Amino acid sequence: MRAAGLGQENTMQITESSSSSLLQVLQVDHLSEYVIGYPVYVVITLRSRSDTAFNRLVFADLLDLRGCIGAEITLPNGRMSTKHIPKVVIDPDYGLSGAPLGPGESRRMLSDVSPLFDVPMSEGEYRVRFLYASPDAIYAAPVVKMRFRKPTAAEASTLSKLAPDRTKSPNWGIWTTTRPNEPVYEGALQPNNPLVLNLLLRRLFYGRQLANKIDPSVLDPLGGIYAPEGKALKAEIYRARGDQQNYEQLKAQILTDTPGLLWWIRMLDQGGGYITTFRPSVR
C-alpha cells in the first residue's frame, strides 16, 4: 500500500479522474434546478484507490469549500465564464491540518458552491466541470449540466424575510454560522425551500430550544441530496438527547446507505459534531 504525501500547491496539471487514479471523483449530484441568489448545493464524492492511503487531505463540508473545490463554468451561450483552480494549504503550524482517507475509502462532500459562480447570473443551463485539489494533484469530475432560474415573487419575498442580513456576510456559509441579532426562524419549512438546509442549521446552532430538547423530526424536510446529511444531523440530536439506542441504529443505517459519511460517524464517536461545535456545552 502506498501513502500519498504533501506536494506542490502550484502549477499542477488537471487530471481526468479514472478508476486508475490515486483519487477518483466518483460522481457529482445536484438539484434539478437552482434559484439565482440562493445557495447552490452539490454533492461531490471521492474515493481513494484500494492500495492508496492519504494522510492529509482537505475536504469541503456543509459550511465551507475550504479551498479544495474549483470549477470550470460555461455559460448558457456557450462561452467560458470562469475558471476557479482550487489550491489547498496544509500547514499544521498555523492550524491548517488535513484529514486522512483510508485505502478504498469514500468521502461525501455536500457543500454550497455558489462562491464559484461569481459572475452575473442569467437563466439557463450551465455546463460545469468541478475540480478537487489534493496537495499533490487536481482531479476533474465529469461535466454536469446545472439549470438556473430567477426567483419567483414569493421566493424573493422569502429571501428578504428569512435572510435580511445576508448581504452582511461574504457567502451563505458565513451567514449560516454567524450568530444573528434576532431569533432564528423556527417555523415550518418545505423540502423545496432553497434555504431549507441553511435555516435548519441555524436553528440547530442558535435556536432557543436546548439541544437535548430538539425533536429530530425537525430535520424531516431534508430530502433528496440533503437526506444523508439530514440523518447524520439527526444522529447528533439523538446523542445530545442521550438516546443511545436510536443513535446506534441511525449510525448503522448511515454507514450502510452512505459509506461516504464514515468520516462524520467517526467524528460523532469521538465526541465531535456540528451541533457540539456551535453549542460547546452539548457533549
N, C-alpha and C positions, 0 to 999 in steps of 0.2 A: 504494500500500500504506500502511495506517495503522499506527502503532505505539501500543500501549496503554501508558500510563504508570502512575504511582502515584496512588492516590486515597484516599478516606477509609476508615478502618478500621471505623467505627461507623455505625449507623443505615442500613445498606444493605438494600434490599429483596431478597427471594429471587426469582431469575429462573428460570423453567422453561427448561431447556436445549432449544434447537432448532437446526436447520440454519442459521438466520439469526443465531444468537448469535455474538458475537465469539469465545467459547469454548464448546465443546459437550462435555457429558458423553456420550460415545458409548455406554457400557454399564457395567454392574456385574456382574461374575462372582463367584459364590460357591459354596461347597460345598453338597452336598445336605442336610447336617445338621451341627450343631456340638455339641460336648460342653461342658456348663456347667463353668466353671472353667478351661478351656483357652483358648489364643489363638483369635481369630476373624478369620481372614484373608479379605479380599475383594480383588478387582481392580477398580479404578476407572480407566477410560481416558478421557483428554481429547483434544480436537483443536481447534486454533485455526482460525479461518476462513481461507480461502485468501488473503485480502487483508489479513490482520492478523498482525503480529508482536508478541510480548510480550518485553520486555527483562528484567523481573524478576517471576518468579512463584515461589511456594513450593510444593514438591511433597512428598507423603508418600513413604516408601520402606519397605524391609524392616524398618527398625528404629524408625521414629518417624512419627507422624502430622503432626508439625511444625505443628500448629495449623490446618492448611488444610482438614481434613476434619471435618465435623459430621454430625449425623443427627437426624431426627425418627423416633422409635421408638414403635410402637403395640403394646401387649401382646396376648397371645393372647385376652384377654377383651374386646378392642376399645377399651380405654381408652388414651389417650395417656400414655405412660410418661415420656418425657423428650425434651427438645429441646435439642440442642447446636448453637449457632450458631458456625461457625468464624470465627476472626479472625486474620489474618496480620499479622506485624510485620516490616517491612523497614527496617533501619537499619544501613547499612554501617559507621557509626562504632562500633557495638557488635558488629561481626562478623556481623550478620544480613543477608546478601545474598541476593538472589533469583537465579533461573536463567532463561535465555532459552527461548522456544518460537517456532520459526520459522513462517512462513505455511503453513498446511495441515499442520503437523507434529502428530503424536500423541504422547502421553506415557502410558505404562502405569505404574500405581502399585499394586503388591501390598503391602498393609500390614495390620497387626493392628488391628482397630477395637474390640477388647474394652474399651479405656478408655471408649468411648462408652456401653457397656452397664453403667452404674454404678448399677443398681437390683438388688434381689434377683431372681434369675433363676428362672423355673419352666419346666417342659417345655411345649412348644407352638410354634406358628407366630407369628412376629413380622413385622409389616409395617414396612419401613424405607425411608425416603427419605434417601439420602445427599446431603450438601451439600458443594460445593467452593468455597473462597473465593480469589479473586484480590484484589489490593489495591483493585480498583475495583468488584467485584460478587461476589455469591454465586449460584452456579449449582446448580440442583437436578437430581438424577438421577431417572429413573423409579423408582417404588416397586418394591422387591423383597420377596419373602417368604422369610424365613430360619427354619429349624426348629432348635430346641434341645432337647437331651435330657440327662438326668442321666448321669453316668459309670457304666459298669459297675463291678463289684468289681475286675476286672482293670485297668481304666483308672485307677481311684482308687489302686490299688496302684502302678501305673506312675508316676503323678504324684508320689507320695510318695517313690519310689525315685530317679527321674531328676531331680526338681526339688525336693529337700527344703528348699532355701534360697530358694524362690520368694517367700515372704512377706516377705523382707528387701528386696525390690525393689518399687517402686511399680507397675510393669507388666512385661509379658513382654519388651518391647523392652530395657528397662534390665537385666533379668535376663540376657538373651541376650548383652549386650555387657559385662557385669561379669565380670572375671576371677575364676573360682571358686577357693576354697581347696583343693579336692580336684581330682584329674584329671577331665577331662570324660569323658562317656560316649562310648566309641568302639566299641560293639558293633553288632550288626546292627539295622537299622531297617526296619519295614514301611511301605509307602506310606500306609496308613490310620492310622498313629500320629498322634494330634492334635498331637504335639510334633515331628514329623519335621523341619520346617524349622528350628525353633529349636535342636534338638540338633545338626543338621548345621552350622549357622552357628557354634555354639560349638566344634565340632570344628575347623572351618577357622580360627577365630580363636585358639583356645587349646589345640589338640591337641598331643600330644607329638611328632608327626611333623613334620619340616621341610616347609614349604610346597612346595618343589620335589620332594618325595618323595611327595606325596599322589597317590593313584590317582584320576583323575577319576570312575571308576565309583562312588566312594563316594556320589556325588550321584544315582545312578540311582533311588533311592526317590522323588525329587521328580517326581511325575507330576501330571496334572490341571491345576489352576490354577497349580501351582507349576512346571510344566515349563519355561516360557520362562526363568524366573529360574534354574532349575537349569542350563540351558545356558549362561547368562551367567556363572554361578559356575564352570562347567567351563572356560570360556574364560579366566577368571582363573588357574585352575590350570595350563592349558596354557602361559600366558605365564610363570608362575612357574617352570615346568619347562624353559623355553626351547624349547618345541615350537612353532616358528613356523608350520609347515605346518598342524597341527591347529587352532591358534589362528585363523589366517586363514580356514580352511574353516568353522569354527564361527561366526565373526563373520558371514560371508556368509549362512549359514543363518539366523541370528538376525534379521538385517536383512530377509531375505525373508519369514520366517514371522511375525515380531513387530516391525513397524516402530516400535511404541510403546516399544521398548527402544533406540532410536537414542542416547538420552542416555547409556546405560550403555556402549555401544560407544565413544562419544566419550571418556568417562571413562577407559576402558581404553587407548585410543590415546594419551591424554595422560599415561599412567603412573599413573593412579589406580586405585581399585577398593576393594572391601570388605576383601579379604584384606590389601592393602598398608596400609590404614588401621590395622588391628589388628596387623599384622606389618610394621612400618616398614622392616625390613631387606630385604623382598621387593620388588624393582623389576624 
